[in-house]
């Protein structure tokens, strides 16, 4: 039976015990016990078999490579373990994601795993989920302004930004006093809670060099503080949005031969558009090509790294995060509390959400083979190697 049905049966059985003094469980519970595999979300009781647990998986879009991988990998892990799954992609439309989650709640699912498009838009539907005892796991993106998110599985997003900032710092020799250099910063989608962590991590490394004059932004689009990151955010993480913005900056501030030394891009979809804008402007790989950061190790970007059109990417192995979410689900169904390693940082405005952080890693041209191919994230043929 499902987790929800089991909890109802267990509650009725407990009431019967109190009334009749019969110290025994229902035959259905005895049957579950005999299998040796059934568990529940509330510690101390035995619960549903995996095949009777329905997990809803809500991903933001198919248009970005990483979300296709996340969704497919998590669903595959869960199905291999015997769970029923309902995987939906919302095409970057908030209303569509809400509608899909509503259908999952109506089904009803037992556990929801949600990578939110807009982390502030889900409170009403999650209130309905909580009323039905549905456990909610925020996946990669924190769900804000609701008490009804139970756990959060993500990478250390501040560390991602730190890695990008430190890469630029080292590549330009900033710590050795080199400069001044021209750097153009970009930030992620203003409605994505992760984007502020990416920017804060990088800006905490780079902003002192702006203050010292070693870094300059000719376009003027360098936020004075971390809190102003949304002013340079690219809505929806759109490649074409980043391409248009980079093109505008190049045409307005660099058409007189002013060198562009570095571009802070928080992820690969933006970096792809930035690289396209550079190419259109006649800026080609070589000594004068800017340092360009990224994140996610998307296939097209890794190929760009190999072609010297992008300097690095911060790799968040989606297999690791999918496995973490699957492990959390196993722990919930086993009747315990999922393991977390950060119970202080991720305040969603209503509560601090218990979180498990996985570590990302930097990938450069020199480490594509060892990091991405040897681990079988990509085949050599995928990358033209």
N, C-alpha and C positions, 0 to 999 in steps of 0.2 A: 504493500500500500504506500501511498505518498507520505511525505513527512507530515503534511498538514492533517491528513486523515489519521495518521498514527497518533498525533498529539490529541486529537479529539477522542479516539478510542481509549488512550491512556487516561485521560481525564475522567471519562465515564467509568472506567474500570476502578479508578481510585475512589470515586464516590460510592460505587457499589461495595467496595471493601469496607468503607467506613460504616455504611448502613447495615451490612449483613455480617461483618466480622469474618468474612471469608478471605483468608490470606492467600489468594491466588489470582493470577491474571487471566484475561480472556484467552480463549483457545487460539484466537488470531495472534495474540502476542506470543503465546507459547510456540506457535508455528514459526514466527519470526526468529525467536531465540534459537530454535533448533537449526536454522540455516547457518548460524555463526557469522553472517555477513551483514545483518541489518543494524542500523544505527539511527540516531535522531539528532535534531539540532539542539535540543535542550539536554545538557549533560546529566548523566545518571540513568536515563531511560534508553531502551533499545528502540530502534526505529526502522525506517524503510530500507528495502534493498535498493541498490543503485538503479536497477531497471525500472523501479517505480518512482524515481525522482525525475522531475522535469525541470531542466535548467533553461531559462531564457537568456539569450546573448544578444545584446543590442550594440551594434557597431555604427559609427557615424557615417561612413561612406565607403563605396567601392572605388572612388576615384583616386585614392591614394594607395599605393602598393602595400604600405605597412598594415593598413586596416584589413585588407584582404587576407594577409598572412595571419594577423592576430586572430581574426574570426575563424579561419579554417583550422588553425592549429589548436585553438581552444576546443572547438567543436570536436575535432578528431580525438583529442585526448579524452574528452568526456565520453564520447561514444565508445571508444575502446575500453573504457572502464565500466560500461554498461548503462550509463545515464541516457535518458531521453533529452533531446535538445531542440531548441527553436532559435535558429540564428537569423537575425534580420539586419539589413544595412539601410540607413536612413537617407542616403543621397545628400547629406549635409543640410537637410531640412529639419528644423527643430520640431515643427508640427508633425511631420511624418514620424520622427522618432517617438514623440509622445504617443501618437496613435498606435504605433507598433508595440510600445510598452504597455499601453492600455489593453491591447489584445492579449498580451502575455499574462497580465494580471487577471483578466477575465477567464483565461484558460482553465484553471489558474496554474501558473508555474510554482515551483517550490522555492527556487533561488533565482535571482536576477543578477546578471553581470552586465554592467552598463559602462560603455565608453561614451560619455556625454558630448553632444555637440555644443550645447550651451549649459554650463554647469549650474546656472541659476534658474533654469526653467522647469525642473522636474519635481519640485516640492509637492504639488497637488497629487500627481499620479503616484509618487512614492508614499504619500500618506495612505492612499488606497491599498498599496502593496503591504504596508505595515499592518493595516487593519486585518489583512488576511494572513498574517504571520509569514510573509515572504521575506526571506533574507536578501539584502541588497549589498552587492560588492561593486564598488566603483573601480573601474578598470582603466588604468593609466591616467585618466583625467578625474580630478576630484569633483564630486557633486556638492554644490554649495547651498547654503541657506535652507537646510532641512535637517531635522533630527533623525530622519528615517533612512540614512545610509549607515550600514553596519561596519563595513571594512573597506579598505582601500589597498589595491595592489598596483605598484608603479615602479618606475625607475627613479633614482635620485636625480630629480630634474634640476635642482640647483647645481649639482655636480656637473650635469651636462653643460650648463652655461659656463661654469668654471673652466671646464676643459677647453671650450671654444675660446674663452678669453685668454687663457694661459698659452694656447697655441699661437694666437696672434702676438702675445707678449714676447714669446720666444722667437718667433719667425722674424719679427722686426727688431729684435735686440733692445726692447724698451727697458728692461731691467738693467741694461748696461749703459743707459743714458742716450741711446740713439734716438734720432728724430730731428725735426718734426716730420710726421707722416700724416697723410690724408686717409681717414677711415670713414666709411659710410655704414651706419648701423641700421639693421632691420629688426623688427620684432614680430612675433606670431600673432595669430588671430586674437582680437581683443576679447572675444567671448570664451577663450580657452584658458582655464585656470593655470595650466602648465606653462603657458607663455610667459607669465610674470616671473616664474622661477628660472626659466632659461635666461631671460634678460637680466635678472638680478645677479645670477651667478657670473655672467660674463661682465656685467657693468661694474661689479665689485672689484674685478681685476683691472678693467680698462679705465674707469673714471679717474683714478689718480693721475693717469698719464694725460688726460684731457686737462686736468687742473694744473699740471706742470708745463703744459704747452707742447708735450711730445706727440700728442695726437690732436688732430684738427679735423673738423667736419665742414668742408666748404659749403655744403647744402644747408647747414644750420640745423639739420635734423638729428641732433644728439640730445636726448632728454637730460635735463639737469639732475634728475633723481631717478631712482628705480621706479618710483610710483608713477612716473610719467611715461612709462613704456608704451602704453596704448596709443600714444600720439604717433608712433611710427609702426603700428601694427598693420599687418596685411590680412584683411578679412578672409576667413575661410581657408587660410594657408594656401591661397591660390597661386599657382605658378605664374599665370598670366598677370596677376596683380603685382607680383614682385618684379616681373619683367617690365611692366609699364612704369612702375615707380623708379626702377633703376635707369630706364631709358630717359625719363624726365630729368633725373639728377645729372646724368651724363651730358645731356643736351644743354642743360642750364648752367652747369658749374664746371664742366670739364672739357668743353668744346674748344677751349683756347690752348689746349695742351697741358693743362694742370694734371699732374700724375695722380692716379688713384692707387693707393698702396694696399688697402685692405677693405674687405666688406665682411661685416659680422652678419651672418645669416643663421637664424636659429634652427632651420631644418633643411632637408634636402629638396622639398618641393619649391621652397623659395630660392634656394641656391641654383636650382635648375633654370628658373626664370632669370635670375641675375646673370648666370653664365650666358644665356641666350642674348641678353641685352648687351653684354660685353662684346660678344662675337659680332653682333649687328653693328656696333660702334667701331669695329675694326681693332678691338683689343684682343690679341691672340696670345696663346701660351708662349712664354719666354721670360726674359729678365724683367720686363716691365709689367708682367701680369700680376694682378693683386692677389694677396692672400684671401681665400674664400672658404669660409667654414660651412658646415652642414650637420645634419643629424638624421639618422635612420638607416643609412647604408642602402638606400634604394638602388636598384640595379642600374638605372640610367646615370645616377650620380657616381657610382663606383666606376663605371666606364669613363665618366668625365675625370675622375681622380687619376685613373690610369693614363688619360690623355693630357694631364696637367691643366685641366680646365676647372678643377676644384682642388683645394689643398688637403682637406680632411673631412671626415664625417665622424660624428659620435654614434657609435653602433649600440643600439639597444636591442639585444637579441630577442626577437619576439617569441622565440621558442621558450626562453627562460621565463618571460612574464606569463605566457599562457600556462606553463607548468605550475607557476606560483598560484595562479587563480584556480587551477584544477586541484592543487594541493589544499588550498583553503576550503574548497567545496568538500573534498574528502574529509577534512577535519570537522567541518560543520555537521556533515551527515553522520560522522562518528560520535557525535554528541559532545564534542569539546569546543574550546575556543581556538580559532585559527592562530597560528604563530604570527606575531608581528614584531617588528624591530624599531618602530618609531611611533610612540604614543604621545608625542608632544608637538610636532611640527605642523600637522595638517589640520588646522582649525577652519572649518567650513562656514564660520559665522554663527553657527548654532552649537556645535560640539567639536571636540577634537576627535577625529576619526582614526581608530586604530589602523596602522599602516604597515605594510611590508615593502621595504625599499630594496630593489635590485640595483647592482652597480653597472653603469655603462662603461664603454671603453672607446678610446680614440683609434680610428683606422686611417692610415695614410697609404700612399702608393707603395711604400716599402712593406706594409703589413697586410695588404689585401689577401695575398696568398695564405699566410699563416692564420689570419683571423677569420676570413670569410670562406675561403675555399677548403682549407684543411678541416674546418669544422662542419663542412658540407652545408653551410648556409646558402652558398652558390656553388655551382659546378664551374670548372675552368671554362667550359664552353659558354656558359651564361655570360661570362665577362670577356670573351674573346681572347682568353689566355691559351 
